Each structure stands twice: as C-alpha cells, then as structure tokens.
C-alpha cells in the first residue's frame, strides 16, 4: 500500500480550524486590499454568521451558496457555514446565470455581499449583513464540507459533495510538511468554485498564517501578482499551469521581485515544465509541487521538485506519492490491490480522501463511488478516476485519460456538456469538442457540421456557449466540416479532429 506517513486520527475540520483561529487572536488571518483582518475578527464574524444561519433553521447537511468575488467577507462566510454544520458551494457572479442556477439548486440559502443586487438563482437569499446574528457558541458537525460543480457528460453540471474530513486531512498534511524558514502566508487566488480555493483557506489558517486575497485583475497580471507577493511576504502560491508559466516569464524581467516565496503548488491539469520555469525556480530557490486529484477526492498525490536540481526537471514530472491518507490502487478481476512496479492501469482512490458522491444523483453516485473487495480481505469504498497511471516502484506517473474527459485551466470539462450547448444552435447538425495544446496549456476546439445550407459561424457558436457556460468551457477555435471523420469501429475520430488545429497551435 502506497500511502503518506500516517498522521493518526484526524480531528474535525471546524474544531481544528477554531483551535488555530484562537491560538494567536492578534495575528493577521486575511488581507483584503488595504485592510488586514485578525484571527479575532475572523472568529467573531464567522460566529455571527453561524448564529444567523442557525437562527434561520439551517444546520448540518444543509448547503449554503456563497455568491461573490474573493473577499474577506467570503472567507468569513465559509468558516461561518462550517461552524453551523453547513456545506458550502461558492458561486462566481460572473458565471452565466443558467449555469449558476443549476449549481445553486441544491442550496437552502444564498448569501451575497451587502452591496450586491439579488442574484435570482432560485434559493432564498440574504446579504451577509442580514444573515449575521448572535454568535453561535456550540460547534455543529455536518457531513458536507463543500460542494464543487464539475462538468457532466449529459450536458448538466454535476455537484460533487466532499466531506470536511478530506479538508482536515489535507490541511494537516500541509502543516506537517511545511519546512521552510517563514510562515506559509498564501494567496487566495484560486478561481471561484475551484476546490483549490478551500485548500488555500484551510492550509493557511491551520498554520496560523495570513491569507492574502487578490482580485481577478491582480491574479491575471503576473507583474501585479509579483508586487502583491512581495508586499505581503507571501511564501506559498497555488497556481494553474498557465499561471505558473506567466509568472516564470515575468520573473525574468524582475528576478528578485519575490524574496519570500518558497513554494508553488500546481494542480488541476498536467504539469508542463518549460525552460522559463526551470530558470525562475532555480534562481529564486522556489520548490515546485505537482499535485494531483480529481474533484471527487481533492488532492491525493504530490511530487516535490527541489530547485537545486531544476536544470534536470523533466517536462512532465511524476504526480508522485499518496498524501493525506489516500490509498492508490488498481482493479484486477474485480478485486482491488496495490500497483506493482512497472504496472500501468486506471487509478482507483480509496481511503479517507473519497468524496460523498453527487448531490441529487443517487444513481450516478452508486455507479462511480463503489465498494469493492480488496486482496487483503477488507472491502474499500473507492472512486475510479478514469486516469491511466504508471507506477515506477516509487512514484506514479500520469499517462492518459481512459475517456474523452479534458482538463482546461484546472477545471474538468466533459466535452459532451459543451457539445450539448452547440447542438442547440439552429443550423448545427453535429458538434464535437476536443482539447488542443497551446504553449503548454490546453484549450477547447469545436468541429461542427451544418444542417442544410447557410447556418451559424464561429462567432455565433462562441456566443451561444458564452451565454450558458463559464468562460473556460467556451471553445477558442472552430472548424466546419461537411462530414466528421470516423474510426474503423464507427466512432468519431477525435485524434484526426485535433490535427485540424495544428496551424492554430503553431501560430500561438
């Protein structure tokens, strides 16, 4: 069995967080713009939010939608929900309303900032000011920590429910493995609704460090991001691959801009290390941590790259070894067992990292979250990732997907969900979506055939997607064909379709 060093029984997430919050009340918990908020303020505001939720009759196993940009108030609302036993789903205000409504449909209440207009997504609503009440003194434990929306092959997003124990174990792992010479002050920069955002919060607060909130404009401009990192002595970043590449390129022009930075964790899609990343990490002494894990489990492996050996870092490093109690297995003949050196197979995750399932979809939950016999005689509840991996005797390596699922900007995308939207556009007979690699990052490309003469153009198709899907799911390239190529067994030849966009990749 390939697992991280066992930390022993995990405490509940909320109890562990409250112990950390009260360890040094005067320390800074959240920096939001020019305002620095202490752990005492976080304790007080989150208790008032928890009390207000409880007064409305909400409690364990209800889900709260937090609608808003990254902010101090949003961070406090997440902790407040956990104190009252609620799960949380964070909803990006910039997301198209139809999709946002589908994400919020399982929520008992939606909270938004005091200055924002009603979201109108379906659940009852309240501003954060309205929901605050008398502080809740008791701690309530719930089974759901957070809900993460992820793309669905049927055209509808799935809502993955993850227990708080997963975050408790992952946060504890981060605290125990931080070995640098300064506190792990961390940016709150993950895209809203991305599970890394919860990892940022928990790993930082359990360590008693400061969470530095950045806006979309700041996180998308690497030069501005470097200024924020320097000004607030940030030691740790969680970045998608494209963000890592942009930061490394910008650092060439300001090599000493981030003297406190010690570690960058990358997650969400396959890590691609280029010359700029090697040069930046070597010069700045920054360790690179490759994290892996599907939405249904959160992070289950990591591989740490020492900056002293940056010159020899491979383009695609291993995904590494298990963390936070995850058990990495394969299935053979209906029985689970550990990988043997040299074996390649679909990765099955068991142990405490496995999520609860899909809210509102018991059938899909039963199909994807199964209990299987293990060679040691003790059955395991597990999740089949759909990722083919190879075990070299020490570390795991990502090989490929076993299906058509894609990762774009750190988000999981089922091509079928985008294809379903394109199929509703008048004049489209058939649409197929594939992933293409551009400068080390993946983008979506769409191929369509017409129903009759005339029909829509690329601008029409992009607009239809933008009206119903988040920006990362809108294809960047389009190509029309008279007929789709098929394989010998009659399936659409997606590999052939990807070659159509080779000129676009070269131009980029």
Secondary structure as GFF3:
##gff-version 3
##sequence-region A 1 508
A	DSSP	alpha_helix	13	21	.	.	.	ID=ss1
A	DSSP	beta_strand	28	32	.	.	.	ID=ss2
A	DSSP	beta_strand	35	38	.	.	.	ID=ss3
A	DSSP	alpha_helix	39	55	.	.	.	ID=ss4
A	DSSP	beta_strand	63	67	.	.	.	ID=ss5
A	DSSP	alpha_helix	72	83	.	.	.	ID=ss6
A	DSSP	beta_strand	87	91	.	.	.	ID=ss7
A	DSSP	alpha_helix	97	104	.	.	.	ID=ss8
A	DSSP	beta_strand	109	112	.	.	.	ID=ss9
A	DSSP	beta_strand	125	127	.	.	.	ID=ss10
A	DSSP	alpha_helix	128	131	.	.	.	ID=ss11
A	DSSP	beta_strand	146	150	.	.	.	ID=ss12
A	DSSP	beta_strand	158	162	.	.	.	ID=ss13
A	DSSP	alpha_helix	164	177	.	.	.	ID=ss14
A	DSSP	beta_strand	186	188	.	.	.	ID=ss15
A	DSSP	alpha_helix	196	206	.	.	.	ID=ss16
A	DSSP	beta_strand	211	213	.	.	.	ID=ss17
A	DSSP	alpha_helix	216	220	.	.	.	ID=ss18
A	DSSP	alpha_helix	222	231	.	.	.	ID=ss19
A	DSSP	beta_strand	236	239	.	.	.	ID=ss20
A	DSSP	alpha_helix	241	251	.	.	.	ID=ss21
A	DSSP	beta_strand	263	266	.	.	.	ID=ss22
A	DSSP	alpha_helix	275	284	.	.	.	ID=ss23
A	DSSP	beta_strand	287	292	.	.	.	ID=ss24
A	DSSP	beta_strand	301	305	.	.	.	ID=ss25
A	DSSP	three_ten_helix	307	312	.	.	.	ID=ss26
A	DSSP	beta_strand	321	322	.	.	.	ID=ss27
A	DSSP	beta_strand	326	332	.	.	.	ID=ss28
A	DSSP	beta_strand	335	338	.	.	.	ID=ss29
A	DSSP	beta_strand	344	351	.	.	.	ID=ss30
A	DSSP	beta_strand	357	358	.	.	.	ID=ss31
A	DSSP	alpha_helix	362	368	.	.	.	ID=ss32
A	DSSP	beta_strand	369	374	.	.	.	ID=ss33
A	DSSP	beta_strand	380	391	.	.	.	ID=ss34
A	DSSP	beta_strand	396	401	.	.	.	ID=ss35
A	DSSP	beta_strand	406	408	.	.	.	ID=ss36
A	DSSP	beta_strand	411	413	.	.	.	ID=ss37
A	DSSP	alpha_helix	415	422	.	.	.	ID=ss38
A	DSSP	beta_strand	428	438	.	.	.	ID=ss39
A	DSSP	beta_strand	441	450	.	.	.	ID=ss40
A	DSSP	alpha_helix	458	468	.	.	.	ID=ss41
A	DSSP	three_ten_helix	471	473	.	.	.	ID=ss42
A	DSSP	beta_strand	477	480	.	.	.	ID=ss43
A	DSSP	alpha_helix	494	499	.	.	.	ID=ss44
A	DSSP	alpha_helix	502	507	.	.	.	ID=ss45
###
